[in-house]
Each structure stands twice: as C-alpha cells, then as structure tokens.
C-alpha cells in the first residue's frame, strides 16, 4: 500500500469512527448547506477543469460556474462593465531547459557546471527572452535588513554589482509579525535592489527539504510564472535590476561555498543557531536562462450584496482563490493537479457564505465576494482587486484558503486575529456558534503574508484569514498531524483530489461562521482598524 493510500485509509477510518460516535443516526441526510458545498467542490475539482490553472480553459469554466452561482443567489454583478468578471492582463514566463546554465568559476578559472533540475532551477525574468550574466557571489544570510530591530544580514559586505546568495525565511528571534514581513520574497527583493545586487540565488537547507522536497517541486519546472500588467503597460514586481535568479538544491548548495573562508557545514550549523555572518564566496558564477514570454488574461469573479444607508458604499470583501496549478509533471500516472483542498473547498465555503449572507436582513455596509485568480502565481487577482477595486471603498477583508478538512474538528484558526479590531466580531461569532478559536499552529510558515489577504494588508486594509481547525472531535485522532502529512504528501500534487476525504459538515460550519462574522462587521457603526502599535498597521495602515 502506498503512502498516499495509507493516508486516505486513515482519514476514512477517522471519519467512520467519528460518525459512529455521533448522537445522530449515521444515515442522516446531510444539511442543505453540506450538500451545496459538496456539489460545488465535486464540480470544481473534477478532471474536466484540468486543475483550473490561471488563464486556462479549465479556469474559465470554473469562473463561469462561480458567476452562475452568484447570479442564482441574486447577487449584483460587480466586475467590469456590468459583468461578474474583473479582467487581469498578465505576462507569462515559462522556462526553457536549453540555453540554461549555472557555472561556478573558481580562482584559476576552474569551472564546475550544475545540473538543471537536479541541482538548480533558473529564475524567470520578464524583460527579455534570454539573458546571461557573470558576476561574483556574496553570501548574505537570509537577506534581511531590519534597522528597527538592529539587524543587518548585509553588515561587512558590499553586494553592489554582485549576485546575492541567501537562505529563505527570517530570523527566528524576530517577533512574529516582523518575521512574517521580512520573510517575504517581495521584501527581500526590494532590499536587494536597493543595495545594488544584480542577481539572487536562493539556497535550500535541510528544514526546507523536510517541508518541501526539492525533487518534488523541481519536477514541475515547466510550470509558468506570471506578473500583473497595469493599464499603462507597466509589469508589476519584476525587479528588473535583479537580472538573474536561481534556486539551488540542498545537495548542490554546498558547492557555492567551496572557496569561502567558512565551509558549508559551518555556515549551515551557524544558520541553524540563528547566526548568519555575511561573506564573499570567492567564486564567480555564470547564470544563463531562456524563457518563453506570452501575454494572456484571466478574471476575478466579483459579486456584490448591496447594503442600505449612508455606509452602503463601504464594503467588506470576502475572498478565496479559484485557481490551482493545472496540468503538471506526471506522478503515479496522474498529471492533473485538481486542487480539491487547495482551493475548491475554500471557494465552496465562499459560495455557501454568500448564500447565507444573501438571506440576511439588509446590512448597513455592502459585501463583495471575490473569487480570485492567480493566487498560486503570486496573489495576482487579489493584488488587482485591492489596487483597482470595482466597488466603493473596501474597509475589511476576510479570506479563506485551503482549510484542509480531513477529519471532524471543533475549531477554526483565524490567522491574523491579533492585528485588528476584527477580532471582536470573530470572537463573538465563534462564541455564539460554539466554535473554538485556535492559535496559528505553525507561525514559522508566515501564513499571514502568504495568501490573498496580504494584498489587502499591503493597502492598509484590516484583514483576517479563517483557516480550518486542528482540534479533532475524537481526541484519539491528531488533526494537526494529518494536516502536516497532507502538506508533505499531497500539497500541490495530483493526489489533492476527491479520493481524499472532505468533512462537509466542517465546511458548512465555516460558512455559517463567516456569514455571521461579516454580518457583525457590516453592521458595526465603527470601521475596523489596526490595533495600536501593530507592526502591519504602522507599515501599511496609511495605504488605503
């Protein structure tokens, strides 16, 4: 029996045992909400939609389906030109293996070439189809410069005109909010550009390999990358100053330190202790890459539930991403990456939240429901809507993404609850409905800056991300361990499909909770705000 099948059997046994222990008959008819959520997921995760990749035919079918559901609920079209669709213009880049090169040049002109896919993957550029650059390398820890914390990974070195080499994430000693912000690749790229680097190589360490095995990710090297194109033709977040980029496997990372004053083993041990001292690597590297650049478009699906009264032009935005990663490397005879948990379940919860909200008495503020595109490509649809909202002012965001509902739980996990006054609505709704609120079980993953809510946060909009729970109804079962196993084995894999179980009752409960949260926020006479002294509030709070 494969790992995948063992995992599935364990989950099904947990569901069966939990059902037998329930007070209600096991053969009970599922609630209307549960049936609706299940129907939505079964359609959106079907092979017909081919993984719903951004800009694909499958994603277009999914978009039409969601729009039809919004129309059936009586929600008002809130996209472009009286439709349910907000257009995104995109620039796509796809790697070409040929003409790609990663060659280390040591003193004496000794050269060593790394292997494509096994050792490295070139980053993608969006300015030209092919590029080659040779430059010296400099190790810069985790590429973090945080003056307010008196921390500088660049101390003692000059990266101007050089290729920076760094680990991911941010120091574990940082407070949680600061760590999340400085771990963002966007923040790191901005810092490298400001300091004059001409390229960036990202290292992998054993912890990275444990979380996301290199071989599994590298197998999908043909997956496209995308960037937003603004109406004026400007392509966002390409950082053209960083002319070349690459990622290096854990095994090959040691090769970059072959001529350095400190060995890879020493650097790795220091890094694991939280000590990252910058140094020149005494190597030059030639990085060459070629990519196919293509213009395409995709759409957010946007619907509005109008409020009434003087606050009706203010909106609470509910978001969930509709896209997944489409067709990829074949694994065990399957190349369709259906994205059931990620994120057909999230979209189904969004739709059920909309159904329940549509039956509420008229709210003081309006609600806007956005099924975003391009989340897997860098939160593109969320950035488009946050930068160019198709409705009036957005005063709050509630996001849902991949709740991973494998076994019945008692709780939900509101990520970012501590940052804003939205906490009062979340806590009240949970108390009314008997739902336990659990803390983020993996703060090191920096989830608050890794899903669509971050696009709203960067515009200064108070946001919360409601994730699934980790406290199993049956204490004999470890919901957190099952979720971690899902991330190791099924996340962004063809096996994220409906051969894995989904607890439809938990999904329906999340929809009820979300509907009550946004009802409370929409009817509150006081706008949501960042808490005094909050890191994200200080950094972005004036950006509305």
N, C-alpha and C positions, 0 to 999 in steps of 0.2 A: 504493500500500500504506500502511495506517495505521501510526502509531507502535506501536499495540498488536500489529498483525500482524508488523511487523518484529521486535519484541521476542520474540515467540513463535517466529518462524523461527530467529532467532539461537540461542535456547535449545535448540531441537530439533536444530540443526546441531551444537551443542556436545555434546549427548547422543550423537548418532550417531557423531561422531568419537571421543569417549571410548570408546564401546562397541567400535568397530573396533580401537582400540589395546589393548584389554584382552587378557589372556593366555587368557581362557576364551572359548569359542565365543559369538558374538553371539546365537545362537538358544537359549542355555541356558535351562532352566526356572528361573524365579525361586524363591528360597527360600520356605519356608512363611511365614516372618516377613514377607517383602516382599509376598507375596500377601495376607496378612491385613491389613497396613497399607493396601495399595491398595484392598482391598474396603471397609474402614471409611471411607476418605476418599471413595470414589465414592458411598457412600450418604449420608454426612453433608453433602457438598457438592452433592447433587442438587437440581434445581429443586423437587422435591416438598417439600423442607423450607423453602423460601421464605426462606432466609437466616438461619434459627434465631434470630430476634430474641427477646430476653428476654421471657418471658410469652406468647409466641405459640404457635399450634398447631404450627408447624414445630419450635420448640424443644422442645415437649412430645414430639413424635415422636422427636427426637434423644435426649432424656432416656431414653425407654423403650428405645431401641436400646442405649444405653450400659449401662443396667441389665441388659438381657438378656445382653449380653456378659459383664458381671461375674458374673452367675448361672451362665453356661455354664462359666466358669473355676473355679467352686466358691468364689468369694469370699463372705464373710458380709455380709448387708445391714447397713449402719451408719448409716442415716438415722434418720428419726423413726419411732417405733412399730414397729420391726422391719422397716422397708422400706428400699429403696435411696435414698429421697428425703428431703432436708432442705429444708423449706419456707422461703421468704423472703416476707415481706409487704412490698409495695412501694407507694410513691406515685409516680405517673407524671405528668409535666407535658409538655404539647405546646403550642408557640407558636401563637398566632392572629395573623395579619397585621393584621387590622382592630384598631383602637384602639392599635396600637403607634406610638410616636412618639419621635423623638430630635431635639430642637430646641435649637440653641445660641442664647443670648441675650447679646448684647454690650452694652457701655455705650451708653446712649441707646435702649435697648430694641430694638436691631436684631436681627432674628431670621433664622436660617437652619435649614431642616429638612433632615435627611439622609434618604436613600432606604433603605427597608427592603430588605435582601438585597444591594443593590449597595454601599451604604456601611456598613451596620451590621446586626447582629442583636441583639435584646434577649436578655439572660439570662433564665433561668427562675426563678421563685420558687415556693415550695411551701407558703406560708402562706395565700395568698388568690388568687382567680382573676384579679384585676385590681389594678393599683397604678399610681400616678403620683406623681412626686416632682420638685421643682425645688430645686437646690442649686448652690453654687459648686464649681468643679473645681480640683483641685490635682494637679500632676504630681509623682510620687514615684519616678522612675527605674524600678527593677524591683521595687519594693515589698518590699525586703529589709531586715530589721533583724537583724544578726548581731553581738551585743555581743562574743562571744568572738573575733571576727575584727576588732573595732573598725571595723565597717562599719555605716552607717546611711543608707539612702536617704531617710529622713524628716527628716534634720537641717535645721533652719531653717524648717520649715513646721509648721502645725497642721492635721491632717486631721479633727479632731473636727467633726462635723456637715457634712462636705463629701464630695464624690464623688472618690475617688482615681483617677488616671489613670496607668497603668503599662505598661511593656514586660513581656514574659514572660522566662522563664529566670532565671538568676542570674549574677553577675559571673564572667567567665572567669578572673579572678585567684584565685578561691576554689579551695582543694583540691577534688578530685573529689567526695568524699563530701559535704562541706558544700554544694557547688554543687548536687548532686542534691537534697538535702533542702530547701534554700531555693528551688529552682526549682519545687517542688511547689505547685500551686494551693491545696491544703489548707493548707500552711504560710503562704502569703501571705494567705489569707482569715482565718486565725487572728490574724495580725498586724494586719490592717486593723480587725478587730472590736475587738481590744484597744486600739487607738489611737483608736477612736470614729468611724471613717468610716461613712457611711450608704449608700455605693454604690461601685461599682468598674467602671471602663471599661478594657478591655484593648486596647492598641494592637497593630498589626502593623507589622513593619519589612521591608525587602527580603529579609532572610535567611528570615523566616517565609514570605514569598511564594514563595521558591525551593523551600523544603521542602514546603509545603502550600499550593498556590494558593488564594487567598481564594474565587474563584468556584466552585471545585470543592467546597469544604466548605459554602459558603453555599447551594448548590443543594439541600442536604439539610436545610434549615432546619426542616422538619416532623418530623425525627427526634425521638423523645421523649427526655426526660431522666428519671432515676429516682433515688429515695433509699430507703434501708432504713427500715422501720418496726419499732421494737423491740416486744417483747411488751407493754410498758407504754404503747404508743401514741406514744412519742417518735420523731420523724423525725430521722434522723442527718444531720449535716453539711449542714444547710440554711443556716446562718448568717443567721438572720432579721434580724439587725442591719444587714446589707448589703441594704437594702430594694430597691435596683435594681442591675442589672448590664447590661453590654453589651460586645460586641466590635466593633471598628471596622476597616474595610478599610485596606490600606496607602495607597490614594489619599485616603481621607477623613480619615486620621489627622492630616494637616497642618492641617485646618480647626480642630482643637481648640487650635491654637497661634497663631491669627490675632491675638489681643490680648496675647499673652505678651511678656515682656521679651526672650525669645530665640526665634528663628524655628524652625520645624520642621526646616529644613535644618541649622541649628546644633545642635539637640538630637540629631538623628539622627547627625551626624558625631561628636559627643561620645560618644554611646552606643556607637558602633562602636569608639571608642578605650577603652571601659570607664569612661567618666566620666559619671555621672548626677547632676546637681545639681537638687534639688527646687525647685519654684517654684509660686506661684499662677498660674493661667492667665487670670485677669481675665475669665472668662466664667462664666455660669451655664448650666446645662443642664436641660432638662425631659426626663425619661425616663418613658415610659409603656409598660406591657406588659399583655398579657392572655394567659392560658393556661388550657387545659382540664386539670383535675386529676382523676385516676382512681386508684382503688385496684385493685391486681391482685396476683397472686402468681406465683412461679416456684420452681424447685427446683434445688439442687445434687444431683448423683448421687454417693453415697458408699458405698464398699465396703471391707471390712477383710480383710486376710490376717493371722490371729492368730499371734503369736509364742508362745513357750513359756518358762516360768520366771519368775523374780522381776521381770524387766524387761518382761514382756508387756503391761503396762498403759501403757507408753510407746510412742509412735507416731512413725514417720517419715511425714510427709504428702507425697504426690506429687500435684501439681495441674496442671490445664490447663483453659482455659476453653472451654466448649461453645458459647457464644452467639456470634453475629455481629450484624449491624445490620439484617437483614431486607430489607424492600422499601423502596426509596428513589427518588430522582429518576431519571428515565429518561435513559440515556446510550447513544447509538447503538442505540436500540430495545430496550434491556435495562434492566429496573428491579429485577431480582433480584440482591441482593448475597450471593453464595453463600458467600464466606469459605472458600475451599479452603485456601490457605496460612494464612489467619487465621480460624479456627484448627482446621479439620478435620484438618489434618496433625498438629498438636500433640495433639489428642485421640486420633488413631490411634496415635501414639507412646506415649501414656499407656496405652492398652489393650494394646499389644504388650508394654510394660514389665510390666504386670500379669500377662499370660500367662506371661512368662518367670519372673517372681518366684514365681508360683504353683507352678512346677516345682522350686523350690529346696528344699533341706532346711529344716526348720523353723528360723526365725530366733529370736534371743533377744528382739528387740523386734518389735512388730507394725507392719505397714504399713497405711496408709489411703490409698485412691485417691479423689480428689475431682475430678469434672468440674464445674467451677464455672459458674454462671450470672452474668449481669450484669457481666462484666468490662468490656465496652465501655461500660457506663453508669457506671463508676467503681469497679471491683473489688468489686462488691456481694456476690457469692456468696462470695468469699474473705474479705471482712470478716465476713460472717455466720458462716462456719465457724471463723475464727480467734477471734472473740469468743465463740461458742457452740459449741464442738466437740461432736460427737455421740459421740465416743470419749473415752478417757482422755487423759492428758497428751500433747501434741504437742511433740516435742523438736527437730524439724528439718523443713524444707520444701525440696523440690526441685520447681521449676516449669518448665513447658515452654510456650512461646507463640510461634507464628508463626516457625518456623525458616527459612522461605523456601529450600526445597531445589530450586533451579533447575538446577544443574549438579553433577556429582560433585565432592566435596571430600575432603580428607584430615583435616579438623579439626572441632572444635566450639568454641563460645565460651561458657565458663562465666562469666556476669555475676555479679559479687559474690564471686568466688573469694578475693579478698584479705581479706575481712572476718572469716571464721570458720575454725574448725578443720575444717570440711567439706572444705577444700582438700586435706587429706591423702587422703581417700577418693577425691575426684575425680581427683587426680593418679595414685594407684595404679591405679584402674580404667582410666584412659586409657593408662597405660604397659603394662598387661597386654594391652590390646586393640590397641595400636599406633595410637592416635588422638592426633593433635596437638591441644594446647590453645592456642588463640589468644586474645590480649587483646581487650577490647572495642574494635571499630574506630571507634566513634562515641561517645566518652564524653560529648560535648556533648548527646547526646539524653537523658541521665539515665535510661537504661533500668532501672536498679536500683530506681527508685521508681515505675515506670510499668506494672508488670504485677502479677499476683496475689501474687507473693512479698512485695510491700510490705505487704500486710495482715498477714502473719505477722511481718515485721520490726517493725512497729509494736506487736506484742505481745511483743517481745523474743525471738523465735524465730529461731535461726540459719537462714539461707536462701541458696539459690543458684538461679540461673535459667540453665538449659542451653539455649543458643541454637545455631543452625546455624553451619556453618563458612564461611570466606572464602578458603581456600587451595585453588584448583582442582586436581584431579588432573592436568589438562593445563595446564601453565604458560602456554600461549598464551591462555588464557581468564581473564578477570578476574571472579571470583565476586563480589567486593565491588561492582564497578561494576554488575553485573546486579542485585544486591540493591538498590542505590540507585535504579536505574531502576525496579524493581518498586515501591519506596516512592513515587516521584514519579508513576508512571503507573497503578498497579493497586491500591495500598493503599486499602481502604475504597471500592472501586469495583466495579461489576458484573463487570469483567474479571478479578477474582480468582476464577477458576473453573478447571475442569479442561481448558480449552483451553490453559492454560499447563502446562508440564511439571512433574512432581514426580519427584525421584530417589528411588525407593522403597528402593534399597539403602542410601542415606544415612539414611533414616528408620528402617530396621530396625537399622542400626548404632547410632543414637542410643538406641533402645530397649534394645539389649544393654548399652550403656554405662550407662544409667540404672539398669538392674536390678542391675548389679554395684556401682554407687555405693551404692545403698540397702542392698544386702546387707552391704557393709562397715560402713556406719553402724549398721545394725540389730544387728550382731554385736559392735560395739565396746563393751567394758565401760565406757568413759568417754563421758559425754554430750558432744555437740557444744557448743562455746562460742564466744563472740565473742573475737576476738584482743584482747590487752591494748591499751588505749588507742584501740580502734576507735571512730570517731565514732558509728555507729549503735548499737554496743554500749553506749556511755556514755549515749546519749539514750534508748534503749528497752530496754536489756538487763535492767532490773529489772521489765519489764512483763509477765512471764509470769504 
